[in-house]
Amino acid sequence: MWADLAPVGRHPDSGGYRRYAWTGADTDCRAWFRAQAEARGLDCETDRNGNQWAWLGDRTAGDAVVTGSHLDSVPDGGAFDGPLGVVSSFAALDELRRRGARFTRPLAVANFGDEEGARFGLACVGSRLAAGQLTREAAFALRDADGVSLPQAMEAAGHDPEAIGPDPERLAGIGAFVELHVEQGRALDLTGDAVGVASAIWPHGRWRFDFRGEANHAGTTRLADRRDPMLTYAETVLAARREAELAGAVATFGKVAVEPNGVNAIPSLVRGWLDSRAPDQAALDTVLAAVERAARERAERDGTDVAVVRESFTPVVEFEHALRDEIGRILGGSVPVLGTGAGHDAGILSASVPTAMLFVRNPTGVSHSPAEYAAEDDCVAGVRALADVLEGLACG
């Protein structure tokens, strides 16, 4: 499975993955998922929001146990973030069949669409739509960098955008959702464990900062006469790092757009996107307020203007303690429990469905990069742990 999926959407120059929502690479990933489902005799369907489901048993019976993750990627992302969870889900089902497990609850493997938000700027679109956390109107307003709307992209890929919206009946039929994911950090490497259980997802969000100044000639405009938004942006980037460190949080300006974007032109607009995450809401609020204050103070010096728009936000997610404790019991009680600063479909679904997560050790902690990695032995340990959990939940 891993070898078959590995070439899909891989860029020949960077070695990273560009599996963006509703593109050719996404279509190929979806075809791979369907082929894996059909090879196992599972009933594969695509829901109204573009999420894929591969069912074992009666999907209408209720109290289903669902596992899975996503197959899309960030720009030049790694091979493990998302796909490891999907591949491991199919492999865990194979392991349970090898054991002769008898299922007493329906089981499904899911592939949620557009989890990374790389194309339209909003993470977890598929699961947000299903959970009613993204309205139809807001979804229809999403545009990619080329101005293509989400409905246009869906339609071009053969999916009916008119059908999108909340799916409460489907979610009501799920008794538990367990997502396996490569760890995006080094906590397990530091403890020496191959597998861990998630406790919570930090509150996190994305904010767009628009810095407006005056375009002018780079060679003839005196420094004293400039209204350069790049200076304001640069100070804001440094402030984000400084304030995050003080608050025990993280803050990153990882995307920037410049107009007119000429080497010999002072910009008229610099648009930067801030991603910030913290252990609790108070710390996150402190960071954002301090960064915005620093931006406005610098803007006053530079003669520029600043506007801040919150594009997405997810509050702290505490995974259901009863399910987390049950998984710990199934795995022997000695599995480390750790929090994470990364968002996931499991976090979105937690408001509607009992959810939990398993993490597989990442020896370097590198993620969202072609260097992302997990050792084969650890991946196998993850599959066995997931199989144990699914057996305990769906075969009891």
N, C-alpha and C positions, 0 to 999 in steps of 0.2 A: 504493500500500500504506500509506504513512504517513498519508495523509488518511483512509483507511478505518478505520485503527486508532485514530486520535487521539481520537475522542469516547468510546471505550469506557472506562467506569469513571471518567470525569472528573467531579469534584465541581463543581457550578455556583457555589458560593460561594468556595472556595479556589483553584479553577483547577488543583488538584493531582489526582493519581490515587489511587483507592482500589480497586485490583485485588487483593483479598485471596483467598487460596486457597479454592477450593470454594465461592465465592459466585457470584451472578449475573454479575458483571463478569468473573470468571474463566471462567465458562462461555462468555460471549461472546468472550473472547480465544481460547479453544480452538476455537470455531466459526470464527473468522477464520483461525486457523492451518490448520485442515482445508480451508477453502475455497481458501487459497493453494496448498496442496499439490495438491489435486484439479485446480485450474486449470492446473497444470504437469504433470499426468499422473503425479504421484508417489504411491506407495503409503503412505497415512497410517495409523498405528496408535497406540494408547495402551497403554503397557505396564502391568504389574501395579501399579506405584507411581504411576500417573497422569501419567507423562512422555509427551510426544507425539513421534513420529518420522515423518518424511516421507522415504521411501526412493526413490532412483534406482538401479536395478540390484538384484542378488540379495542380499537382506539376510543370507542364510545363507552367503554365500561367504567371509566373514571378511576381515580386514585392511581394514575399511571406514574411510573418511575421514568424520568427522562434524563438523559445525559447528552453531552455534546459541547460544542463551542462555535467557532466561526472559521471561515477559510479565507476571508479577505485580509489585506495587509495595509500597513502604513507605507508611504513612499520608501522604496528600497529597504523594506523590512526583512526580518529573518524568517527562517523556515518553520519555527516552532510555535510562535505566538498565535494561538488559535488552532492551526492544523493539528498540533500534537493532541489536543483534546478530542478532535473529531476522529483522527486515526485510532487513538487509544480507546475510544468508545466502541468502534467496530471490533477492535482486537479483544476488548474485554468481553464482548458478546461471544466471540469465537472461543475464548477461554471458558466461559460458562457452559457453552454447549459441549466442549471437550470434557468438562466435569460431569456432564449429565444433569445439569441443574434443571429443576422443574419450576417454572414461573407461575406464581399465583396472582401477579398483577401485570397489566400491560407494560411493555417497555418500549421506549423510543430513543433513537439517536437524532439529535437536531443539529442543523447548520443554520445559525442566525445570520441574516443578511446585514451588510454594511456596519459591522461592529466598530471598525476603526475610525470611520468617518473621514477617510482620506480624500474622498472625492467631493462631498457636499459639506464638510466642515462640522458635522454633528455626529458624535459617536453613538453606537448602539441603536441605529435607526429602526432596524427590524424588530428588536425586542421592545423598544420604546413605543412603537406603533401598536404592537400586540397588547401591551400593558396599559394603553391609553395615556401614556406620558408624553406623547407627541401627537398633536391634533392633525387632522387631515389638512387643514388650512396651512398650518406651519410647515408640514411636509411638502405641500405643493409649492411653497415659496422658496424651498431650498434650491440653490443654483451652484454649479461647479465653476471652476475658473474660466471656462469657455462660455459661460452663460447658459449652459444646458440645464434645464430644470429636472428635478427628480422624476416627475411624471413622464417627461420626454425620454429620459434615460431608461426608465422601466419599460415604456412602450416599445422603444427601439430594441430592447432585449426580449420582447415577446411576452411581457407581463402586463396585465390590465391595471393601470394605476387607479382607475375609478373604484376598485374594490378595497383599497387600503383603509385601515381604521382599526379601532379596538377589537380585540378577539376574546372577550371575557369567557365565553362558553368553552373555548379550547383550554384556556388557562385553568378554568375551574375543574377540568378533568385531570389535572396534574397533581399528584400527591407529593412529589418531591422532584427537585431538579438538582443534579450534581454535575458540576463542571470541573473537569481536569484541565490544568493550565501549567505551562512552564513557569517557574517562579521568575519574576522580574525584579531581581535583587539577589543578595547572597546570604540570606538568613540561614537557609538549609545547608549551604556550603560551610558556613561557620559552625553549625551544630554537628555536622557530619551525618545528617539524615538525608535519605533519598527522596522521601515523601513527607509532606506536611499538610495540615488542615487549616483553612482560612478562618480567622475569627471575625474580621470586619474589613470593609473597604473605606479608606479615608474619604472624607468629603473633598470634592474636587470640581473644578470648572474651567471654562475657557472664556477669556475676555478679549475683545478686540479694542486696541488703542489706535485712534486716528489722530495723527500729528499733522497739522496743516500749517504751512508757511507760505513762502513766495518763491516761485521758480525764477531763476536768474542765471546769468552767465558765470561760470565757475572761474573764468580767467580775468574778468573785468570788474566784478563786484567786490568792493572793499569788504573786509571782514566785519567792520563796524556797521555796514549797511545791510547785512544779510538777515533774513528771517528763515533760518535753516532748521527744518523739523528733524533732520537727521541728528542734530546735536541733542534735541529734546529726547528723541528715541534712545540714543546711546546712554544718556544719563538714567533713563527709566530702566533699561536693561540692567545696569549696574545696581540700581536701587532694588530691583527684584531679587537679585542674588543676595544682597546685603540683608534685606528684611526677612527673607526666607530663612537664612542662617540664624538670625536672632530669634525667630519664632519656632525653630525646630521643624520647619516645613520645607517644601520644595517649590520653586517657581522658575519657569522657563519661558523665554521668548524664543520659540523655535521656528517661527514662520514670519516672513516680512515681505511686504510689497511696496515698491517705490515708484512714484510718478514724478517726472516723466521717465525716470530710470536711464538717464544719460550720464556718461562719464564726465562730460564737461558742463553739466547742468546742476545747479542747486535744486534739490527736490521741492516740489510744491506740496507733496503728500507722502508721508511715510506711515504705513499701516502695519502694526505689529500685533501678533497674537500671543497672549499670555496664557500659559497653562500653569495652574497652581493647585497644590494638594497639601493637606495638613492632617495631623492626627485627630483634630477636633475642629468644630465650627469656629470657635473663638479665635483659634490661631490662624485659620484661613481668613477670617474677616480682618484680623490685625494686619496680615500681609497685604491684602488687597488695598486696604485703606492707606497704608504707608506708601505703597507703590504709586497709587493714584496721587497722593499728596506730593510726592517727589516729582512726578511728571508735571504737575501744575506749577509747582514752584520753579522748575527749570524752564517751563514754557513762558513764564512771565519774564524771565531773563532774556530768552531767545526771541521774544516777540512772536511766538507761535500760539496755536490753539490746540487744545486736547479734548477729545470726546472718547468716552469709554462705554462700550456696549457689551453686556453679558450675553454670550452666544449659547452657552449651555452650563448646567449646574446639576450636580448629583450630591445630595446630602450624605452623611455618614450612613453606611449600611452595616448593620449588625446581623450576621447570618443567624438563622433560627437556632437557638441554643440547644433545643431538644434534638434536632436533626444533627447538629454538629457533635453533640455528646454521643448520640447513637453511632455515628460514624467512627468516633474515637474508640468506642467499645468494640465495634466490629474489627477495627484494625489493631486491637490489643491494648489500647489505653496509653501507649508510650509515644504516640506520634506528636511531634511538636505542633503547637497552634500559633499562628502568626498573622499579623495584619498586613495589609498591602496598600500601596498608594496608587495602584492601577485600577481602572474601571473595567467592568466585565458585564456581559449579558446577565450573569447570575445576580449581579447587584441590582440591575433594573427589574428583573423578575421577582426579586425578594419581596416587593410590596404586594405581590399577588399570589405567590407560590412559595412554599417552604424550600429554601435553597441552601446549598453548601458548595464548597470548593475544595479540591485537592491540588496541591502544588508539587511539581517535580523539580528536583534540584537543578539549579543553573550554576555551574562551577565558576563562571566569571561574573555573573550578575548582568551581563550585557543583554539588552533587549531592544527591539525596534531598530535592529541593525543586522546586516548580513552576518556579523560575527556571533549572533545569538546561537546558543548551543546547549544541548543536554546530552550526556553520555548514554549510549545504548542500554547499558545495564540499568541506569536510573529510569529510563523510559519504560523498560520492561517491568521494573518494580512498580512504576506508576500504573501500568496496565493491570498488574496483579492486584494492586490495592483497589483500583476502581472495580475490578471484577468482584473482589470480596465485598465491597460496599453494595454493588448492585445485587449480589446474591443475598446479602443480608436484608435488603430493602424489598426486593421484588420476588424473592423465592421463599420468604418466611411464612 
